[in-house]
């Protein structure tokens, strides 16, 4: 049990340091640009009415239920 606690503590320290390093190394302007690009990409995707399946998927939407199958 002590080994598990030591591992968990070490993992928490490593992840915490990586989080702080990421915030220090990646400029805020880069984060804002990435977020803007994601919002623009989301707006570019046209929504489907659910009557026709999207190409390349094996799931069709019928109201609130989902029916799967290979196509």
C-alpha positions as CSV (number, residue, x, y, z in Angstrom):
1,X,0.0,0.0,0.0
2,X,2.8,2.5,0.7
3,X,4.2,1.9,-2.7
4,X,0.9,2.7,-4.3
5,X,0.6,5.9,-2.3
6,X,4.1,6.9,-3.3
7,X,3.4,6.2,-6.9
8,X,0.2,8.2,-6.8
9,X,2.0,11.1,-5.1
10,X,4.8,11.0,-7.7
11,X,2.3,10.9,-10.6
12,X,0.4,13.9,-9.1
13,X,3.6,15.9,-8.8
14,X,4.7,15.0,-12.4
15,X,1.3,15.9,-13.9
16,X,1.2,19.1,-11.8
17,X,4.7,20.1,-13.1
18,X,3.8,19.4,-16.7
19,X,0.6,21.5,-16.3
20,X,2.6,24.4,-15.0
21,X,5.3,24.0,-17.7
22,X,2.6,23.9,-20.4
23,X,1.0,27.1,-19.1
24,X,4.5,28.7,-19.0
25,X,5.6,27.5,-22.5
26,X,2.4,28.0,-24.5
27,X,1.6,31.6,-25.0
28,X,-2.0,32.8,-24.3
29,X,-2.3,34.1,-27.9
30,X,-1.7,30.6,-29.2
31,X,-4.4,29.2,-27.0
32,X,-6.8,31.9,-28.2
33,X,-5.9,31.1,-31.8
34,X,-6.6,27.4,-31.3
35,X,-9.9,28.1,-29.6
36,X,-10.9,30.4,-32.5
37,X,-10.0,27.8,-35.1
38,X,-12.0,25.2,-33.2
39,X,-15.1,27.5,-33.1
40,X,-14.8,28.2,-36.8
41,X,-14.4,24.5,-37.7
42,X,-17.5,23.7,-35.6
43,X,-19.5,26.3,-37.6
44,X,-18.2,24.9,-40.9
45,X,-19.8,21.5,-40.2
46,X,-23.3,21.4,-41.6
47,X,-25.8,19.6,-39.4
48,X,-27.8,16.6,-40.6
49,X,-31.5,16.3,-40.3
50,X,-31.2,12.7,-39.1
51,X,-33.2,11.2,-41.9
52,X,-30.1,10.2,-44.0
53,X,-27.1,8.5,-42.5
54,X,-23.8,10.3,-42.6
55,X,-21.4,8.7,-45.1
56,X,-19.0,6.4,-43.5
57,X,-20.9,5.7,-40.3
58,X,-22.8,2.5,-39.3
59,X,-25.3,4.3,-37.0
60,X,-28.5,5.9,-38.1
61,X,-30.6,8.2,-35.9
62,X,-34.3,7.5,-35.6
63,X,-35.8,10.1,-33.3
64,X,-34.3,9.6,-29.9
65,X,-33.1,6.0,-30.5
66,X,-30.0,4.9,-32.2
67,X,-29.8,1.8,-34.3
68,X,-26.4,0.5,-35.2
69,X,-25.4,-1.8,-38.0
70,X,-22.7,-2.3,-40.6
71,X,-23.1,-0.5,-43.9
